[in-house]
Structures are given as C-alpha cells and as structure tokens.
C-alpha cells in the first residue's frame, strides 16, 4: 500500500528529475526566504514558479 508520504516523495522526485525547482513550503510563504507567494489565500505562484 502506498502512503501519502511515499506518494509525495515520488512526486517531488519526478518534479526534480524534470528540472523543476523544489522549495520547502515554509520557505515560499510571503515572509519566507524565497518570495514565491504574495498571499496564503491563493494557489498560484509568481511567474516562473509553475512548469512553463
């Protein structure tokens, strides 16, 4: 049986293997190290943060 943790790890590996950048969630919040989100209310990130 696949757990949520294992599914998440496989997804993160896939993103990294396809040259996507990975940032830990707390690092991309509006007051985090890397500003990728302007608000916690929306689901979109700034341009370039998605797989264009």
Secondary structure, DSSP 8 states (H G I E B T S, - for coil): ---HHHHHHHHHHHHHHTT-----GGGGSTTSSS---S-SS-S---TTSS--
